[in-house]
Amino acid sequence: MNALLLALVFAVPLAGFCALSLAMDRHCEDVFGRGSTPGAWRRWLQLGGAALLCLSLGASLQAAGGTIGWVLWLGALTAAALSTVGLLSAVPNRFHWVASVVAAFALGGTLLYLLLAAFI
C-alpha cells in the first residue's frame, strides 16, 4: 500500500499541472490547435488542478509523515512540473491523452487507496 501511495504522490500533481496548463490559452492552442480556448472549462480545470495539488500534499504527508512529507511534496511538485513542461514541448498533440491517463490513474489510485485503508 505504501508503493501505491508513493505513486500517487507523483501522479496526482502531474495530473494537477496538466489540468492547470490546459486552462491556459497558449497551452490549449498548442495541444488542440490554433484558435482553441478552454472556454467554459477554464474554471473547472483551474479548480481541479488546484484540488489535485492539495490532494498530493495530503498523500505525501500520509506517506512520509509531517516532517519529510513536505520535502517529498516539494520534490514531487518539481518533478511533475518538469514532466509537464517536457510533455508540452515534446508531444503537444498527444498531451491531452497523457493527461487523461494520468488523471484516471490518480483518481483510481486514490479510490483504491481509500478502499484499502478502510478495510485494513
ZIVENRA-V652310 format. One record per residue. N is the residue number from 1. SS is DSSP state (2 for helix, 1 for strand, 0 for the rest). PHI is phi as a letter, one per 40 degrees, with the letter a starting at -180 (* if undefined). OMEGA is omega in radians with two decimals (* if undefined). Layout:
N_SS_PHI_OMEGA + N_SS_PHI_OMEGA
This chain:
1_0_*_3.13 + 2_2_c_3.11 + 3_2_c_3.08 + 4_2_c_-3.14 + 5_2_c_3.11 + 6_2_c_3.05 + 7_2_c_3.10 + 8_2_c_3.12 + 9_2_c_3.09 + 10_2_c_-3.03 + 11_2_c_-3.08 + 12_2_c_3.09 + 13_2_c_3.06 + 14_2_c_3.08 + 15_2_c_3.11 + 16_2_c_3.12 + 17_2_c_3.06 + 18_2_c_3.12 + 19_2_c_3.13 + 20_2_c_3.14 + 21_2_c_3.10 + 22_2_c_3.08 + 23_0_c_3.13 + 24_0_c_-3.11 + 25_2_d_-3.08 + 26_2_c_-3.11 + 27_2_c_3.08 + 28_2_c_3.07 + 29_2_c_3.10 + 30_2_c_-3.06 + 31_2_c_-3.00 + 32_2_b_3.12 + 33_0_h_-3.08 + 34_0_c_3.13 + 35_0_g_3.13 + 36_0_c_3.04 + 37_0_b_3.14 + 38_0_c_3.08 + 39_2_f_-3.09 + 40_2_c_-3.14 + 41_2_c_-3.04 + 42_2_d_-3.11 + 43_2_c_3.12 + 44_2_c_3.10 + 45_2_c_3.11 + 46_2_c_3.13 + 47_2_c_3.12 + 48_2_c_3.11 + 49_2_c_3.11 + 50_2_c_3.12 + 51_2_c_3.11 + 52_2_c_3.08 + 53_2_c_3.07 + 54_2_c_3.09 + 55_2_c_3.11 + 56_2_c_3.06 + 57_2_c_3.10 + 58_2_c_3.12 + 59_2_c_-3.13 + 60_2_c_3.07 + 61_2_c_3.09 + 62_2_c_-3.08 + 63_2_c_-2.98 + 64_2_b_3.12 + 65_2_g_-3.03 + 66_2_c_-3.09 + 67_2_c_-3.11 + 68_2_c_-3.12 + 69_2_c_3.12 + 70_2_c_3.12 + 71_2_c_3.08 + 72_2_c_3.14 + 73_2_c_3.13 + 74_2_c_3.07 + 75_2_c_3.10 + 76_2_c_3.08 + 77_2_c_3.13 + 78_2_c_-3.14 + 79_2_c_3.13 + 80_2_c_3.12 + 81_2_c_3.10 + 82_2_c_3.09 + 83_2_c_3.11 + 84_2_c_3.11 + 85_2_c_3.11 + 86_2_c_3.11 + 87_2_c_3.12 + 88_2_c_3.14 + 89_2_c_-3.02 + 90_2_c_-3.05 + 91_0_b_-3.11 + 92_2_c_-3.13 + 93_2_c_3.09 + 94_2_b_-3.06 + 95_2_c_-3.10 + 96_2_c_3.08 + 97_2_c_3.11 + 98_2_c_3.12 + 99_2_c_3.13 + 100_2_c_3.13 + 101_2_c_3.13 + 102_2_c_3.11 + 103_2_c_3.10 + 104_2_c_3.10 + 105_2_c_-3.13 + 106_2_c_3.13 + 107_2_c_3.14 + 108_2_c_3.12 + 109_2_c_3.10 + 110_2_c_3.11 + 111_2_c_3.10 + 112_2_c_3.11 + 113_2_c_3.13 + 114_2_c_3.09 + 115_2_c_3.12 + 116_2_c_3.14 + 117_2_c_-3.14 + 118_2_c_-3.07 + 119_2_c_-3.12 + 120_0_b_*
